[in-house]
Amino acid sequence: MNTSPIHLMLLVLLMAVVALFCALVGAAAGLLARLDGATYATVLVHAAVAFAGSATLSLALLTFIVTVL
């Protein structure tokens, strides 16, 4: 497989955007759980589940896009 440096740079940039997006989703889920009155342990679980779910879906989509290109 002959991959150009521009494609690799774009892939790294997209992975950074995915990581930022997943962190924001996890933080938002944790904030909403805390505003709902959940304990800190429950907030961490909610944030972790939201982060893992969004990371899984985002990386699956990114893998599909890279495969198609």
C-alpha positions as CSV (number, residue, x, y, z in Angstrom):
1,M,0.0,0.0,0.0
2,N,1.5,3.3,-1.1
3,T,0.1,6.1,1.2
4,S,1.0,9.7,0.6
5,P,2.1,11.9,3.5
6,I,-0.9,14.1,3.0
7,H,-3.3,11.2,3.5
8,L,-1.4,10.2,6.7
9,M,-1.5,13.8,8.0
10,L,-5.2,14.0,7.3
11,L,-5.7,10.7,9.1
12,V,-3.8,12.0,12.2
13,L,-5.9,15.2,12.1
14,L,-9.1,13.3,11.9
15,M,-8.1,11.1,14.8
16,A,-7.4,14.2,16.9
17,V,-10.8,15.6,16.0
18,V,-12.4,12.3,17.0
19,A,-10.6,12.3,20.3
20,L,-11.7,15.8,21.0
21,F,-15.3,15.0,20.0
22,C,-15.4,11.9,22.3
23,A,-14.0,13.9,25.2
24,L,-16.6,16.5,24.8
25,V,-19.4,13.9,24.6
26,G,-18.1,12.3,27.8
27,A,-17.9,15.6,29.6
28,A,-21.4,16.6,28.5
29,A,-22.8,13.2,29.7
30,G,-21.0,13.6,33.0
31,L,-22.3,17.1,33.5
32,L,-25.9,16.1,32.7
33,A,-25.7,13.2,35.0
34,R,-24.3,15.4,37.8
35,L,-27.0,18.0,37.2
36,D,-29.5,15.2,37.6
37,G,-28.2,14.5,41.1
38,A,-26.0,11.5,40.5
39,T,-23.0,10.7,42.7
40,Y,-19.5,11.2,41.4
41,A,-19.0,7.5,40.9
42,T,-22.1,7.3,38.8
43,V,-21.1,10.4,36.9
44,L,-17.7,8.8,36.0
45,V,-19.5,5.7,34.8
46,H,-21.9,7.7,32.6
47,A,-19.1,9.7,31.2
48,A,-16.9,6.7,30.5
49,V,-19.8,4.8,28.7
50,A,-20.6,7.9,26.6
51,F,-16.9,8.3,25.7
52,A,-16.5,4.7,24.8
53,G,-19.6,4.6,22.8
54,S,-18.8,7.7,20.8
55,A,-15.2,6.5,20.3
56,T,-16.4,3.2,19.0
57,L,-18.8,4.7,16.5
58,S,-16.5,7.5,15.4
59,L,-13.6,5.1,14.8
60,A,-15.8,2.7,13.0
61,L,-16.9,5.5,10.7
62,L,-13.4,6.8,10.3
63,T,-12.2,3.2,9.3
64,F,-15.0,3.0,6.8
65,I,-14.0,6.4,5.3
66,V,-10.3,5.5,5.1
67,T,-11.2,2.1,3.5
68,V,-13.3,3.8,0.8
69,L,-10.7,6.4,0.0
